[in-house]
Amino acid sequence: MNWQVCIRYPNGQEKAICSFQNRENALKRIDAIYSQGYPMHVAYVVRPAQRIEVIKKPLSHFQTA
């Protein structure tokens, strides 16, 4: 499973900043960020990476020669 380190803003929006295949490594990354000081208005969180779903459309609109 892939994990994302995200920055969460006060308005609830999140932005992924990096990805890891191991949750423990993602948590270590957050520990490293917080070891440099705690930001006042943002939080760093680890969450499972969201899958990108591919929508497959029928090819009926293509014409063949």
Summary of the structure (lengths in Angstrom):
residues: 65
radius of gyration: 18.5
end to end distance: 44.3
largest distance: 64.5
contacts: 121
relative contact order: 0.28
helix: 23%
strand: 29%
